Amino acid sequence: MTMPNSEKHLEETCITSTRVFDGQLMKVNRDTVRLPNGEESVREYTVHPGAVAIIPILDDGRFVMERQFRYPLHRVFLEFPAGKIDPGEDPVATAHRELLEETGYVAQSLEHLTTIHPVISYSTEKIELYVARGLTLQERKLDHNEFLDVVLVEPAELMKQIKAGEVSDVKTIIGAFWVGQE
């Protein structure tokens, strides 16, 4: 993405880039950059392949959600289904695959809502948000060693939990507010 001339005075340019960690899910880079004032600084960030999040809405208006333990924060979170985009995979295909794997539902229609960047200060991650409708329940196909519970949640209950701080997952909050504006 090219920067408009009116913002060039904010731009940082890469001098050197070093991959300091190369993991299965993400990579970590440490770049030396030239700042707008000519000085140098260091930027460390994760390189992420991107993901999708799906907001599955049943015909009766309830959301299909999941409760899953998230190791970095050592607790169970209520969230919309989501998953990493595989190399070369179309995000729509990822959304269909993840919805079936995690919840057992197949969507008749998927509508792209928006793209979010959940942690712009230290990650390249972007999440494509989709709303799924016309859901038909089939059999879940969880990944090996994936554990989660599927729950059905009324929109008003989800908003209550978000406002009470009980739901803090950013993709879930943004998705709930996005579909609440329809």
C-alpha positions as CSV (number, residue, x, y, z in Angstrom):
1,M,0.0,0.0,0.0
2,T,1.4,3.3,-1.0
3,M,1.4,6.2,1.5
4,P,-0.3,9.4,0.4
5,N,2.2,12.3,0.1
6,S,0.4,14.1,3.0
7,E,1.6,11.2,5.3
8,K,5.2,10.8,4.1
9,H,6.4,12.7,7.1
10,L,5.3,9.8,9.3
11,E,6.9,7.0,7.4
12,E,9.6,4.7,8.8
13,T,11.8,2.8,6.3
14,C,13.5,-0.5,6.7
15,I,17.3,-0.5,6.8
16,T,17.8,-4.2,7.7
17,S,15.4,-7.0,8.6
18,T,16.3,-10.2,10.5
19,R,14.1,-13.2,11.2
20,V,14.8,-14.0,14.9
21,F,12.1,-16.7,15.3
22,D,10.6,-19.1,12.8
23,G,7.7,-21.0,14.3
24,Q,4.9,-23.1,13.0
25,L,2.2,-20.4,13.4
26,M,4.2,-17.2,13.4
27,K,7.5,-15.7,12.7
28,V,9.2,-12.8,14.5
29,N,11.3,-10.2,12.8
30,R,13.6,-7.5,14.2
31,D,14.0,-4.6,11.8
32,T,16.3,-1.6,12.0
33,V,14.4,1.4,10.7
34,R,15.1,4.9,9.7
35,L,12.7,7.3,11.5
36,P,11.1,10.4,9.9
37,N,13.7,12.6,11.8
38,G,16.6,10.5,10.3
39,E,17.5,8.6,13.4
40,E,17.4,4.8,13.6
41,S,15.3,2.6,15.9
42,V,14.4,-1.1,16.2
43,R,11.0,-2.6,15.4
44,E,10.1,-6.2,16.5
45,Y,6.9,-7.8,15.2
46,T,5.2,-11.1,14.4
47,V,4.6,-12.1,10.8
48,H,1.3,-13.9,10.7
49,P,-0.3,-15.7,7.7
50,G,-3.8,-14.1,8.4
51,A,-7.0,-15.6,9.6
52,V,-10.7,-15.6,9.3
53,A,-13.4,-15.2,11.9
54,I,-17.0,-16.4,11.2
55,I,-20.1,-15.0,12.8
56,P,-22.6,-17.9,12.4
57,I,-26.2,-16.8,12.8
58,L,-28.9,-19.4,13.1
59,D,-32.4,-18.8,11.5
60,D,-33.7,-18.0,15.0
61,G,-31.1,-15.2,15.4
62,R,-28.8,-17.0,17.9
63,F,-25.1,-17.0,17.4
64,V,-23.1,-20.3,17.1
65,M,-20.1,-19.7,19.3
66,E,-17.4,-21.6,21.1
67,R,-15.7,-21.8,24.4
68,Q,-12.0,-22.6,24.2
69,F,-9.0,-22.5,26.5
70,R,-6.4,-20.0,25.2
71,Y,-3.0,-20.9,26.6
72,P,-1.3,-17.5,26.5
73,L,-3.9,-16.1,28.9
74,H,-4.6,-19.4,30.8
75,R,-8.4,-19.2,30.6
76,V,-11.4,-20.2,28.6
77,F,-12.8,-17.6,26.3
78,L,-16.2,-17.2,24.6
79,E,-15.6,-16.4,20.9
80,F,-16.7,-16.7,17.4
81,P,-15.1,-19.6,15.4
82,A,-11.9,-18.6,13.6
83,G,-8.8,-20.1,12.1
84,K,-5.6,-19.5,10.2
85,I,-5.5,-19.2,6.5
86,D,-3.4,-21.9,5.0
87,P,-0.7,-20.9,2.4
88,G,-2.4,-20.3,-1.0
89,E,-5.9,-20.8,0.5
90,D,-8.8,-18.5,-0.4
91,P,-10.2,-16.9,2.8
92,V,-13.7,-18.0,1.8
93,A,-12.5,-21.6,1.7
94,T,-10.9,-21.1,5.1
95,A,-14.1,-19.7,6.5
96,H,-16.1,-22.7,5.3
97,R,-13.5,-25.2,6.5
98,E,-13.1,-23.7,10.0
99,L,-16.9,-23.4,10.5
100,L,-17.4,-27.1,9.7
101,E,-14.3,-28.2,11.6
102,E,-15.0,-26.3,14.8
103,T,-18.9,-26.2,15.0
104,G,-20.2,-28.8,12.6
105,Y,-22.2,-26.3,10.7
106,V,-22.2,-25.7,6.9
107,A,-23.3,-22.2,5.7
108,Q,-25.5,-21.6,2.7
109,S,-24.1,-18.1,2.4
110,L,-21.0,-16.3,3.6
111,E,-20.8,-12.5,3.4
112,H,-17.5,-10.7,3.9
113,L,-18.0,-7.9,6.5
114,T,-14.6,-6.3,6.9
115,T,-10.9,-6.8,7.5
116,I,-9.4,-6.1,11.0
117,H,-5.9,-5.8,12.2
118,P,-6.1,-6.8,15.8
119,V,-2.6,-5.8,17.1
120,I,-1.1,-3.2,14.7
121,S,1.7,-2.3,17.1
122,Y,3.5,-5.6,16.8
123,S,1.9,-7.9,14.3
124,T,1.1,-8.2,10.6
125,E,-2.0,-10.3,11.4
126,K,-5.2,-9.5,9.6
127,I,-8.5,-11.2,10.2
128,E,-11.2,-11.4,7.5
129,L,-14.7,-11.3,9.2
130,Y,-17.6,-13.2,7.6
131,V,-21.2,-13.6,8.6
132,A,-22.6,-17.1,7.9
133,R,-26.3,-17.8,7.3
134,G,-28.4,-20.6,6.2
135,L,-26.7,-23.0,8.6
136,T,-27.1,-26.8,8.5
137,L,-25.7,-28.9,11.2
138,Q,-23.4,-31.8,10.2
139,E,-20.6,-33.5,12.1
140,R,-17.8,-31.5,13.6
141,K,-14.3,-32.3,12.3
142,L,-12.0,-30.9,15.0
143,D,-8.3,-30.8,14.3
144,H,-6.2,-33.3,16.1
145,N,-5.7,-32.1,19.7
146,E,-8.3,-29.3,19.4
147,F,-10.7,-29.0,22.3
148,L,-13.7,-26.6,22.4
149,D,-17.4,-26.5,23.3
150,V,-20.0,-25.2,20.9
151,V,-22.6,-23.0,22.5
152,L,-25.6,-21.1,21.2
153,V,-25.9,-17.5,22.4
154,E,-28.6,-14.9,22.1
155,P,-27.3,-11.6,20.7
156,A,-28.6,-9.6,23.6
157,E,-26.7,-12.0,26.0
158,L,-23.5,-11.6,24.1
159,M,-23.7,-7.8,24.1
160,K,-24.4,-7.9,27.9
161,Q,-21.3,-10.1,28.4
162,I,-19.2,-7.8,26.2
163,K,-20.3,-4.7,28.1
164,A,-19.6,-6.4,31.4
165,G,-16.1,-7.2,30.3
166,E,-16.7,-11.0,30.4
167,V,-16.0,-11.3,26.6
168,S,-12.8,-9.6,25.7
169,D,-11.8,-11.3,22.4
170,V,-11.4,-8.5,19.9
171,K,-12.6,-10.4,16.8
172,T,-15.8,-11.4,18.7
173,I,-16.4,-7.9,20.0
174,I,-16.0,-6.3,16.6
175,G,-18.1,-9.0,14.9
176,A,-20.9,-8.6,17.4
177,F,-21.0,-4.9,17.0
178,W,-20.7,-5.2,13.2
179,V,-23.8,-7.5,12.9
180,G,-25.6,-5.5,15.5
181,Q,-25.6,-2.6,13.1
182,E,-27.4,-4.5,10.3
